[in-house]
Amino acid sequence: MKGITTVGLDLAKTVFQVHAVDAAGAVVVRWQVRRAQVQLVFSRLVPCLIGIEACAGAHHWARELAKFGHEVRR
């Protein structure tokens, strides 16, 4: 999806919350994404900055999302 520069990802057990903004800080999308769909959704995004919470699963998801060219910060 064009225009997305930064994504906030709230990790959960089943449904993840995704909040994406453009360069001006305007909200582009707010999604609820099931765990099984996370990799598919982020593989379709233009590489961007992703901020995720620091928790036990954060390292795993950081590695998975970095495979698609995203810069992940915990």
LOTIPA-465143 format. One record per residue: residue number from 1; residue in three letters; chain; x, z, y of N, C-alpha, C in turn. Coordinates in Angstrom, 2 decimals. Each point is the difference from the previous one (the first is absolute). Example, Ala and Ser with C-alpha at 12.3 -4.5 7.8 and 13.67 -1.06 7.14 Angstrom:
BEGIN
{i=1; aa=ALA; ch=A; n_px=13.19; n_pz=7.80; n_py=-5.69; ca_px=-0.89; ca_pz=0.00; ca_py=1.19; c_px=0.90; c_pz=0.00; c_py=1.20}
{i=2; aa=SER; ch=A; n_px=-0.35; n_pz=-0.72; n_py=1.05; ca_px=0.82; ca_pz=0.06; ca_py=1.19; c_px=-0.77; c_pz=0.73; c_py=1.09}
//
This chain:
BEGIN
{i=1; aa=MET; ch=A; n_px=0.84; n_pz=0.00; n_py=-1.18; ca_px=-0.84; ca_pz=0.00; ca_py=1.18; c_px=0.89; c_pz=0.00; c_py=1.24}
{i=2; aa=LYS; ch=A; n_px=-0.27; n_pz=-0.89; n_py=0.92; ca_px=0.82; ca_pz=-0.12; ca_py=1.20; c_px=-0.30; c_pz=1.12; c_py=0.98}
{i=3; aa=GLY; ch=A; n_px=0.98; n_pz=0.33; n_py=0.81; ca_px=-0.19; ca_pz=0.95; ca_py=1.07; c_px=0.33; c_pz=1.43; c_py=-0.35}
{i=4; aa=ILE; ch=A; n_px=0.08; n_pz=0.32; n_py=-1.27; ca_px=0.30; ca_pz=1.38; ca_py=-0.40; c_px=1.49; c_pz=0.25; c_py=0.14}
{i=5; aa=THR; ch=A; n_px=0.36; n_pz=1.05; n_py=0.74; ca_px=1.41; ca_pz=0.37; ca_py=0.14; c_px=0.30; c_pz=1.35; c_py=-0.64}
{i=6; aa=THR; ch=A; n_px=-0.99; n_pz=0.89; n_py=-0.02; ca_px=0.21; ca_pz=1.35; ca_py=-0.52; c_px=-1.22; c_pz=0.42; c_py=-0.83}
{i=7; aa=VAL; ch=A; n_px=0.29; n_pz=0.63; n_py=-1.14; ca_px=-1.07; ca_pz=0.46; ca_py=-0.88; c_px=0.24; c_pz=1.48; c_py=-0.31}
{i=8; aa=GLY; ch=A; n_px=-1.07; n_pz=0.77; n_py=0.06; ca_px=0.02; ca_pz=1.38; ca_py=-0.46; c_px=-0.70; c_pz=0.05; c_py=-1.34}
{i=9; aa=LEU; ch=A; n_px=0.64; n_pz=0.59; n_py=-1.00; ca_px=-0.56; ca_pz=0.04; ca_py=-1.34; c_px=-0.13; c_pz=1.45; c_py=-0.44}
{i=10; aa=ASP; ch=A; n_px=-1.24; n_pz=0.42; n_py=-0.27; ca_px=-0.27; ca_pz=1.34; ca_py=-0.49; c_px=-0.16; c_pz=-0.08; c_py=-1.51}
{i=11; aa=LEU; ch=A; n_px=0.94; n_pz=0.59; n_py=-0.71; ca_px=-0.02; ca_pz=-0.06; ca_py=-1.46; c_px=-1.02; c_pz=0.97; c_py=-0.57}
{i=12; aa=ALA; ch=A; n_px=-0.63; n_pz=-0.39; n_py=-1.09; ca_px=-1.00; ca_pz=0.85; ca_py=-0.64; c_px=0.01; c_pz=-0.29; c_py=-1.50}
{i=13; aa=LYS; ch=A; n_px=-0.87; n_pz=0.67; n_py=-0.73; ca_px=-0.05; ca_pz=-0.22; ca_py=-1.44; c_px=-0.69; c_pz=-1.31; c_py=-0.34}
{i=14; aa=THR; ch=A; n_px=-1.10; n_pz=-0.31; n_py=0.64; ca_px=-0.77; ca_pz=-1.18; ca_py=-0.36; c_px=-0.12; c_pz=-1.01; c_py=1.13}
{i=15; aa=VAL; ch=A; n_px=-0.40; n_pz=0.45; n_py=1.17; ca_px=-0.23; ca_pz=-0.91; ca_py=1.13; c_px=0.97; c_pz=0.32; c_py=1.13}
{i=16; aa=PHE; ch=A; n_px=0.81; n_pz=-0.99; n_py=0.38; ca_px=0.97; ca_pz=0.16; ca_py=1.07; c_px=-0.63; c_pz=-0.47; c_py=1.31}
{i=17; aa=GLN; ch=A; n_px=0.36; n_pz=0.64; n_py=1.10; ca_px=-0.47; ca_pz=-0.40; ca_py=1.32; c_px=1.10; c_pz=-0.80; c_py=0.69}
{i=18; aa=VAL; ch=A; n_px=-0.35; n_pz=-1.16; n_py=0.53; ca_px=0.95; ca_pz=-0.88; ca_py=0.69; c_px=-0.49; c_pz=-0.19; c_py=1.43}
{i=19; aa=HIS; ch=A; n_px=0.90; n_pz=0.23; n_py=0.95; ca_px=-0.31; ca_pz=-0.15; ca_py=1.43; c_px=1.09; c_pz=-0.89; c_py=0.58}
{i=20; aa=ALA; ch=A; n_px=-0.38; n_pz=-1.18; n_py=0.50; ca_px=0.99; ca_pz=-0.96; ca_py=0.50; c_px=-0.23; c_pz=-0.29; c_py=1.47}
{i=21; aa=VAL; ch=A; n_px=1.11; n_pz=-0.12; n_py=0.75; ca_px=-0.06; ca_pz=-0.31; ca_py=1.43; c_px=0.89; c_pz=-1.20; c_py=0.32}
{i=22; aa=ASP; ch=A; n_px=-0.27; n_pz=-0.62; n_py=1.15; ca_px=0.82; ca_pz=-1.12; ca_py=0.45; c_px=1.09; c_pz=0.50; c_py=0.96}
{i=23; aa=ALA; ch=A; n_px=0.74; n_pz=-0.91; n_py=0.59; ca_px=1.12; ca_pz=0.36; ca_py=0.88; c_px=-0.45; c_pz=0.80; c_py=1.22}
{i=24; aa=ALA; ch=A; n_px=-1.23; n_pz=-0.21; n_py=0.44; ca_px=-0.51; ca_pz=0.72; ca_py=1.17; c_px=-0.58; c_pz=1.36; c_py=-0.37}
{i=25; aa=GLY; ch=A; n_px=-0.06; n_pz=0.30; n_py=-1.28; ca_px=-0.55; ca_pz=1.28; ca_py=-0.45; c_px=-1.49; c_pz=-0.02; c_py=-0.25}
{i=26; aa=ALA; ch=A; n_px=-0.60; n_pz=-1.18; n_py=0.09; ca_px=-1.43; ca_pz=-0.13; ca_py=-0.25; c_px=-0.26; c_pz=-0.03; c_py=-1.51}
{i=27; aa=VAL; ch=A; n_px=-1.04; n_pz=0.68; n_py=-0.42; ca_px=-0.35; ca_pz=0.04; ca_py=-1.42; c_px=-0.43; c_pz=-1.39; c_py=-0.45}
{i=28; aa=VAL; ch=A; n_px=0.65; n_pz=-0.47; n_py=-1.06; ca_px=-0.33; ca_pz=-1.31; ca_py=-0.56; c_px=-0.95; c_pz=0.18; c_py=-1.19}
{i=29; aa=VAL; ch=A; n_px=0.34; n_pz=0.92; n_py=-0.90; ca_px=-0.86; ca_pz=0.24; ca_py=-1.17; c_px=0.06; c_pz=1.47; c_py=-0.41}
{i=30; aa=ARG; ch=A; n_px=-1.04; n_pz=0.42; n_py=-0.65; ca_px=-0.06; ca_pz=1.28; ca_py=-0.70; c_px=-0.60; c_pz=-0.30; c_py=-1.36}
{i=31; aa=TRP; ch=A; n_px=0.76; n_pz=0.28; n_py=-1.03; ca_px=-0.45; ca_pz=-0.31; ca_py=-1.35; c_px=0.03; c_pz=1.22; c_py=-0.88}
{i=32; aa=GLN; ch=A; n_px=-0.82; n_pz=-0.02; n_py=-1.03; ca_px=0.12; ca_pz=0.91; ca_py=-1.12; c_px=0.42; c_pz=-0.88; c_py=-1.17}
{i=33; aa=VAL; ch=A; n_px=1.11; n_pz=0.33; n_py=-0.62; ca_px=0.55; ca_pz=-0.83; ca_py=-1.07; c_px=0.16; c_pz=0.84; c_py=-1.25}
{i=34; aa=ARG; ch=A; n_px=-0.52; n_pz=-0.49; n_py=-1.10; ca_px=0.17; ca_pz=0.69; ca_py=-1.28; c_px=1.45; c_pz=-0.11; c_py=-0.47}
{i=35; aa=ARG; ch=A; n_px=0.45; n_pz=0.99; n_py=-0.72; ca_px=1.39; ca_pz=0.06; ca_py=-0.48; c_px=0.43; c_pz=-1.30; c_py=-0.67}
{i=36; aa=ALA; ch=A; n_px=-0.86; n_pz=-0.56; n_py=-0.81; ca_px=0.35; ca_pz=-1.22; ca_py=-0.75; c_px=0.18; c_pz=-1.21; c_py=0.90}
{i=37; aa=GLN; ch=A; n_px=-0.52; n_pz=0.04; n_py=1.23; ca_px=0.05; ca_pz=-1.13; ca_py=0.90; c_px=1.09; c_pz=0.10; c_py=1.08}
{i=38; aa=VAL; ch=A; n_px=0.68; n_pz=1.13; n_py=0.08; ca_px=0.97; ca_pz=0.23; ca_py=1.08; c_px=1.08; c_pz=-1.07; c_py=0.02}
{i=39; aa=GLN; ch=A; n_px=0.61; n_pz=-0.27; n_py=-1.14; ca_px=1.07; ca_pz=-0.99; ca_py=-0.03; c_px=-0.50; c_pz=-1.39; c_py=0.38}
{i=40; aa=LEU; ch=A; n_px=-1.17; n_pz=-0.37; n_py=-0.45; ca_px=-0.57; ca_pz=-1.31; ca_py=0.34; c_px=-0.23; c_pz=-0.12; c_py=1.51}
{i=41; aa=VAL; ch=A; n_px=-0.57; n_pz=1.02; n_py=0.60; ca_px=-0.28; ca_pz=-0.02; ca_py=1.44; c_px=1.29; c_pz=-0.13; c_py=0.80}
{i=42; aa=PHE; ch=A; n_px=1.01; n_pz=0.81; n_py=-0.32; ca_px=1.24; ca_pz=-0.03; ca_py=0.77; c_px=0.87; c_pz=-1.21; c_py=-0.30}
{i=43; aa=SER; ch=A; n_px=-0.19; n_pz=-0.62; n_py=-1.14; ca_px=0.75; ca_pz=-1.23; ca_py=-0.28; c_px=-0.49; c_pz=-1.15; c_py=0.87}
{i=44; aa=ARG; ch=A; n_px=-1.23; n_pz=0.10; n_py=0.48; ca_px=-0.58; ca_pz=-1.06; ca_py=0.84; c_px=0.24; c_pz=0.20; c_py=1.48}
{i=45; aa=LEU; ch=A; n_px=0.52; n_pz=1.15; n_py=0.39; ca_px=0.28; ca_pz=0.27; ca_py=1.41; c_px=1.36; c_pz=-0.54; c_py=0.40}
{i=46; aa=VAL; ch=A; n_px=0.12; n_pz=-0.43; n_py=1.24; ca_px=1.30; ca_pz=-0.36; ca_py=0.57; c_px=0.84; c_pz=1.27; c_py=0.03}
{i=47; aa=PRO; ch=A; n_px=1.29; n_pz=-0.05; n_py=-0.34; ca_px=0.82; ca_pz=1.22; ca_py=0.02; c_px=-0.13; c_pz=0.75; c_py=1.32}
{i=48; aa=CYS; ch=A; n_px=-0.22; n_pz=1.30; n_py=-0.10; ca_px=-0.21; ca_pz=0.84; ca_py=1.18; c_px=0.52; c_pz=1.41; c_py=-0.28}
{i=49; aa=LEU; ch=A; n_px=-0.14; n_pz=0.87; n_py=0.98; ca_px=0.38; ca_pz=1.40; ca_py=-0.14; c_px=-1.16; c_pz=0.76; c_py=-0.61}
{i=50; aa=ILE; ch=A; n_px=0.29; n_pz=0.77; n_py=-1.05; ca_px=-1.03; ca_pz=0.81; ca_py=-0.65; c_px=0.42; c_pz=1.46; c_py=0.05}
{i=51; aa=GLY; ch=A; n_px=-0.86; n_pz=0.83; n_py=0.52; ca_px=0.24; ca_pz=1.44; ca_py=0.03; c_px=-0.86; c_pz=0.67; c_py=-1.05}
{i=52; aa=ILE; ch=A; n_px=0.64; n_pz=0.80; n_py=-0.86; ca_px=-0.76; ca_pz=0.74; ca_py=-1.01; c_px=0.38; c_pz=1.46; c_py=0.05}
{i=53; aa=GLU; ch=A; n_px=-0.91; n_pz=0.83; n_py=-0.46; ca_px=0.24; ca_pz=1.43; ca_py=-0.01; c_px=1.13; c_pz=0.34; c_py=-0.97}
{i=54; aa=ALA; ch=A; n_px=0.66; n_pz=1.10; n_py=0.25; ca_px=1.06; ca_pz=0.45; ca_py=-0.90; c_px=-0.64; c_pz=0.87; c_py=-1.08}
{i=55; aa=CYS; ch=A; n_px=-0.14; n_pz=-0.56; n_py=-1.18; ca_px=-0.56; ca_pz=0.75; ca_py=-1.13; c_px=0.69; c_pz=-0.48; c_py=-1.27}
{i=56; aa=ALA; ch=A; n_px=-0.41; n_pz=0.53; n_py=-1.11; ca_px=0.66; ca_pz=-0.32; ca_py=-1.27; c_px=-0.04; c_pz=-1.49; c_py=-0.32}
{i=57; aa=GLY; ch=A; n_px=-1.10; n_pz=-0.67; n_py=0.29; ca_px=-0.13; ca_pz=-1.42; ca_py=-0.33; c_px=0.56; c_pz=-0.94; c_py=1.05}
{i=58; aa=ALA; ch=A; n_px=0.44; n_pz=0.54; n_py=1.12; ca_px=0.46; ca_pz=-0.84; ca_py=1.11; c_px=1.22; c_pz=-0.85; c_py=-0.37}
{i=59; aa=HIS; ch=A; n_px=0.92; n_pz=0.55; n_py=-0.76; ca_px=1.20; ca_pz=-0.76; ca_py=-0.37; c_px=-0.36; c_pz=-1.19; c_py=-0.89}
{i=60; aa=HIS; ch=A; n_px=-0.90; n_pz=0.23; n_py=-0.93; ca_px=-0.45; ca_pz=-1.09; ca_py=-0.87; c_px=-0.63; c_pz=-1.13; c_py=0.82}
{i=61; aa=TRP; ch=A; n_px=-0.95; n_pz=0.37; n_py=0.87; ca_px=-0.68; ca_pz=-1.02; ca_py=0.79; c_px=0.94; c_pz=-0.68; c_py=0.99}
{i=62; aa=ALA; ch=A; n_px=0.95; n_pz=0.73; n_py=0.53; ca_px=0.98; ca_pz=-0.60; ca_py=0.92; c_px=0.79; c_pz=-1.10; c_py=-0.72}
{i=63; aa=ARG; ch=A; n_px=0.43; n_pz=0.27; n_py=-1.21; ca_px=0.73; ca_pz=-1.01; ca_py=-0.78; c_px=-0.87; c_pz=-1.21; c_py=-0.29}
{i=64; aa=GLU; ch=A; n_px=-1.25; n_pz=0.23; n_py=-0.40; ca_px=-0.90; ca_pz=-1.10; ca_py=-0.34; c_px=-0.30; c_pz=-0.87; c_py=1.22}
{i=65; aa=LEU; ch=A; n_px=-0.25; n_pz=0.61; n_py=1.14; ca_px=-0.34; ca_pz=-0.77; ca_py=1.20; c_px=1.21; c_pz=-0.70; c_py=0.59}
{i=66; aa=ALA; ch=A; n_px=1.18; n_pz=0.59; n_py=-0.15; ca_px=1.23; ca_pz=-0.63; ca_py=0.50; c_px=0.30; c_pz=-1.30; c_py=-0.75}
{i=67; aa=LYS; ch=A; n_px=-0.49; n_pz=-0.12; n_py=-1.22; ca_px=0.20; ca_pz=-1.23; ca_py=-0.77; c_px=-0.64; c_pz=-1.21; c_py=0.69}
{i=68; aa=PHE; ch=A; n_px=-0.99; n_pz=0.24; n_py=0.84; ca_px=-0.69; ca_pz=-1.08; ca_py=0.71; c_px=0.60; c_pz=-0.25; c_py=1.38}
{i=69; aa=GLY; ch=A; n_px=1.11; n_pz=0.65; n_py=0.32; ca_px=0.68; ca_pz=-0.22; ca_py=1.28; c_px=-0.40; c_pz=0.95; c_py=1.10}
{i=70; aa=HIS; ch=A; n_px=-0.86; n_pz=0.96; n_py=-0.30; ca_px=-0.44; ca_pz=0.97; ca_py=1.02; c_px=1.08; c_pz=1.07; c_py=0.23}
{i=71; aa=GLU; ch=A; n_px=0.05; n_pz=0.52; n_py=1.21; ca_px=0.86; ca_pz=1.14; ca_py=0.30; c_px=-0.87; c_pz=1.24; c_py=-0.11}
{i=72; aa=VAL; ch=A; n_px=0.36; n_pz=0.89; n_py=-0.92; ca_px=-0.82; ca_pz=1.17; ca_py=-0.27; c_px=0.72; c_pz=1.25; c_py=0.49}
{i=73; aa=ARG; ch=A; n_px=-0.72; n_pz=0.80; n_py=0.76; ca_px=0.53; ca_pz=1.28; ca_py=0.47; c_px=-0.89; c_pz=1.12; c_py=-0.49}
{i=74; aa=ARG; ch=A; n_px=0.66; n_pz=1.06; n_py=-0.48; ca_px=-0.73; ca_pz=1.16; ca_py=-0.51; c_px=0.12; c_pz=1.13; c_py=0.95}
//
